[in-house]
Amino acid sequence: MKQCVLIIASIYGMLSVILGALGAHAFKQILPAEKLLSFETGVRYQMYHAIALLAIGFFLSFSTSVEKWAAICIILGVFLFSFSIYFLSFADYWNVNLRFLGPVTPIGGLFMIAGWLLLIIYFIKYKTI
């Protein structure tokens, strides 16, 4: 589990740098300002959580289900939240109807919140420091 979390964290971090660079340069020419702003929000949240997942991977032992589910919720949350934003940002440009992804974004946000809540529970319950 530890290695999996670290690999996914690294992939999320790498992708957020790549997508952030594309958003700052190439996508400025094809996306309207409000769509680009949404895209950048997805990139920012992805990077924040990539860093958090690195910390989780390095410092937690994954010996409890709370630790495991915290990581899983954050991984799923980032995927659902950020990647739905990326696709929604390009829907008009691609001329496709991706409105079904609209509810996916807040579900991803709820998964991220659940992951953070599980971390709080873990730190309170196991008093690790």
KEKE-3310 file (N, C-alpha, C; in steps of 0.2 Angstrom, whole numbers, plus 5000, padded with zeros to 4 digits):
npx = (5004:5010:5020:5012:5004:5014:5019:5007:5006:5017:5014:5003:5008:5018:5010:5002:5011:5014:5002:4999:5009:5005:4992:4996:5002:5000:4986:4980:4977:4967:4956:4943:4944:4937:4935:4949:4952:4945:4951:4964:4961:4959:4971:4979:4973:4976:4990:4992:4986:4994:5006:5002:4999:5011:5017:5009:5012:5025:5025:5015:5011:5002:4995:4983:4965:4960:4971:4973:4961:4960:4970:4966:4953:4958:4965:4956:4947:4955:4956:4943:4939:4948:4951:4938:4936:4945:4941:4928:4932:4936:4925:4917:4926:4930:4917:4908:4895:4898:4891:4886:4897:4897:4891:4901:4912:4910:4908:4920:4927:4920:4926:4939:4938:4933:4944:4953:4946:4947:4961:4962:4954:4962:4974:4969:4965:4976:4986:4998:5014)
npy = (4994:5006:5009:5010:5021:5031:5030:5034:5047:5053:5052:5060:5072:5074:5074:5086:5096:5095:5097:5110:5118:5117:5123:5136:5140:5133:5130:5143:5149:5142:5140:5148:5162:5159:5145:5141:5146:5137:5125:5127:5127:5113:5108:5114:5109:5096:5096:5100:5089:5079:5081:5080:5066:5061:5064:5056:5044:5042:5044:5037:5020:5012:5002:5002:5002:5014:5023:5017:5019:5033:5037:5030:5037:5050:5048:5043:5054:5065:5061:5060:5073:5083:5077:5077:5091:5094:5088:5094:5107:5107:5103:5111:5116:5104:5101:5093:5085:5085:5086:5077:5074:5084:5082:5074:5081:5088:5076:5070:5080:5078:5065:5069:5077:5067:5059:5068:5070:5057:5056:5065:5058:5047:5053:5058:5046:5038:5045:5050:5056)
npz = (5000:5004:4995:4983:4986:4986:4973:4966:4971:4966:4952:4951:4955:4945:4933:4937:4936:4922:4916:4922:4916:4903:4904:4907:4895:4882:4882:4885:4873:4868:4877:4885:4897:4909:4909:4909:4921:4929:4925:4930:4944:4946:4943:4953:4965:4963:4964:4977:4984:4979:4986:4999:4998:4996:5009:5017:5012:5016:5030:5036:5042:5037:5044:5049:5046:5045:5041:5028:5021:5022:5013:5001:4999:4997:4985:4976:4977:4971:4958:4954:4956:4950:4937:4932:4931:4922:4910:4909:4907:4894:4886:4878:4869:4863:4858:4864:4874:4890:4902:4911:4919:4928:4942:4946:4950:4963:4970:4970:4978:4990:4993:4995:5006:5015:5016:5022:5034:5039:5042:5052:5062:5063:5068:5080:5087:5087:5092:5086:5085)
capx = (5000:5014:5023:5006:5002:5020:5019:5001:5007:5022:5011:4999:5013:5021:5004:5000:5016:5013:4995:5000:5013:5001:4987:4999:5005:4996:4978:4977:4975:4961:4951:4941:4947:4933:4937:4956:4953:4943:4957:4970:4959:4960:4979:4981:4971:4979:4997:4991:4985:5000:5011:4999:5000:5019:5018:5005:5016:5032:5025:5011:5013:4996:4994:4976:4961:4959:4976:4972:4955:4962:4974:4961:4949:4961:4967:4949:4944:4958:4955:4936:4938:4953:4950:4932:4936:4949:4936:4923:4935:4937:4919:4915:4931:4929:4910:4905:4892:4900:4887:4886:4903:4896:4891:4907:4917:4908:4909:4927:4928:4918:4931:4945:4936:4933:4951:4956:4943:4950:4967:4960:4952:4968:4979:4966:4964:4982:4990:5005:5018)
capy = (5000:5012:5010:5012:5028:5035:5030:5038:5053:5055:5052:5065:5078:5075:5077:5093:5101:5095:5101:5117:5121:5117:5128:5142:5142:5131:5130:5150:5151:5138:5140:5155:5163:5155:5138:5141:5146:5130:5120:5129:5125:5106:5107:5116:5104:5089:5096:5100:5082:5075:5083:5077:5059:5059:5064:5050:5038:5042:5044:5032:5013:5008:4996:5002:5003:5022:5025:5015:5022:5040:5037:5029:5043:5056:5046:5044:5061:5069:5058:5062:5081:5086:5075:5079:5098:5095:5086:5099:5113:5106:5101:5116:5116:5097:5101:5087:5086:5081:5088:5071:5075:5090:5080:5070:5085:5088:5069:5070:5084:5074:5060:5072:5079:5061:5057:5072:5068:5050:5058:5068:5053:5043:5057:5058:5040:5035:5050:5049:5062)
capz = (5000:5005:4988:4978:4987:4984:4966:4963:4973:4961:4945:4952:4955:4938:4929:4938:4933:4915:4915:4924:4911:4897:4905:4907:4889:4876:4883:4885:4866:4866:4882:4888:4904:4915:4908:4911:4928:4932:4924:4935:4950:4946:4944:4960:4970:4962:4967:4984:4986:4978:4991:5005:4998:4998:5016:5020:5010:5019:5037:5039:5041:5034:5048:5051:5040:5044:5036:5021:5018:5021:5007:4996:4998:4994:4978:4972:4977:4967:4952:4952:4956:4946:4930:4929:4929:4916:4904:4908:4904:4887:4883:4873:4864:4859:4856:4866:4880:4896:4908:4916:4924:4933:4949:4948:4953:4970:4974:4971:4983:4996:4994:4998:5013:5019:5017:5027:5040:5042:5044:5059:5066:5064:5073:5087:5090:5088:5095:5083:5084)
cpx = (5004:5017:5018:5005:5008:5020:5013:5003:5012:5019:5007:5003:5016:5015:5002:5005:5015:5007:4995:5003:5008:4995:4990:5001:5000:4988:4975:4975:4969:4955:4949:4943:4943:4935:4944:4956:4950:4948:4962:4968:4960:4967:4981:4979:4974:4986:4996:4991:4991:5005:5008:5000:5007:5020:5015:5009:5022:5031:5020:5013:5008:4994:4986:4972:4960:4964:4975:4967:4956:4965:4970:4956:4952:4963:4961:4947:4948:4957:4948:4936:4942:4951:4943:4932:4940:4945:4931:4926:4936:4931:4917:4920:4931:4922:4907:4901:4894:4897:4886:4891:4902:4895:4897:4912:4916:4909:4916:4929:4926:4923:4937:4944:4936:4940:4955:4953:4946:4957:4966:4959:4958:4973:4976:4966:4971:4987:4998:5008:5025)
cpy = (5006:5014:5012:5019:5033:5035:5035:5045:5056:5056:5059:5072:5079:5078:5084:5098:5101:5099:5108:5121:5122:5122:5135:5145:5140:5132:5138:5152:5147:5138:5147:5155:5159:5148:5137:5141:5140:5125:5121:5127:5117:5105:5109:5111:5097:5090:5096:5093:5077:5075:5079:5069:5057:5059:5058:5044:5037:5041:5039:5025:5009:5002:4996:5003:5011:5025:5023:5018:5030:5041:5036:5034:5048:5054:5046:5051:5066:5067:5061:5070:5084:5084:5077:5087:5098:5093:5092:5106:5113:5104:5105:5116:5109:5097:5095:5088:5082:5083:5083:5071:5080:5087:5076:5074:5086:5081:5068:5074:5081:5069:5063:5074:5073:5059:5061:5071:5061:5051:5061:5063:5049:5047:5057:5052:5037:5039:5050:5055:5061)
cpz = (5000:4998:4983:4980:4985:4976:4963:4965:4968:4954:4946:4952:4948:4933:4931:4936:4925:4913:4916:4919:4904:4898:4905:4900:4883:4877:4883:4878:4864:4871:4884:4895:4909:4915:4911:4918:4932:4931:4929:4942:4951:4947:4951:4965:4969:4965:4974:4987:4985:4983:4997:5004:4999:5005:5019:5018:5014:5027:5040:5038:5037:5037:5050:5045:5039:5040:5029:5018:5017:5014:5001:4994:4995:4986:4974:4971:4972:4960:4949:4951:4951:4938:4928:4927:4923:4910:4903:4905:4896:4883:4877:4867:4859:4856:4857:4873:4886:4903:4913:4921:4929:4940:4951:4952:4961:4974:4975:4977:4990:4998:4997:5005:5017:5021:5022:5034:5043:5044:5051:5064:5068:5069:5080:5090:5091:5091:5092:5082:5087)
residu = (MET:LYS:GLN:CYS:VAL:LEU:ILE:ILE:ALA:SER:ILE:TYR:GLY:MET:LEU:SER:VAL:ILE:LEU:GLY:ALA:LEU:GLY:ALA:HIS:ALA:PHE:LYS:GLN:ILE:LEU:PRO:ALA:GLU:LYS:LEU:LEU:SER:PHE:GLU:THR:GLY:VAL:ARG:TYR:GLN:MET:TYR:HIS:ALA:ILE:ALA:LEU:LEU:ALA:ILE:GLY:PHE:PHE:LEU:SER:PHE:SER:THR:SER:VAL:GLU:LYS:TRP:ALA:ALA:ILE:CYS:ILE:ILE:LEU:GLY:VAL:PHE:LEU:PHE:SER:PHE:SER:ILE:TYR:PHE:LEU:SER:PHE:ALA:ASP:TYR:TRP:ASN:VAL:ASN:LEU:ARG:PHE:LEU:GLY:PRO:VAL:THR:PRO:ILE:GLY:GLY:LEU:PHE:MET:ILE:ALA:GLY:TRP:LEU:LEU:LEU:ILE:ILE:TYR:PHE:ILE:LYS:TYR:LYS:THR:ILE)
# end
